[in-house]
Amino acid sequence: MYIWTLITIGGMILLGTAIIYARSKNKAHDSAAEIARTDAAAHRARDATDRETDD
């Protein structure tokens, strides 16, 4: 009986820790230059796809 309580609480703590870790890692890499570079790459990919579908 108590083992399921421990597993449930431990699972929530583990999940919360993983989410906090992932969010902190993602925030550190979101510089303005990186966002601009990613946006430019998305526009190039979209333009290339548009050119392929127009042919």
Sequence and secondary structure as in RCSB ss.txt:
>XXXX:A:sequence
MYIWTLITIGGMILLGTAIIYARSKNKAHDSAAEIARTDAAAHRARDATDRETDD
>XXXX:A:secstr
 HHHHHHHHHHHHHHHHHHHHHHHHHHHT  HHHHHHHHHHHHHHHHHHHHHHH 
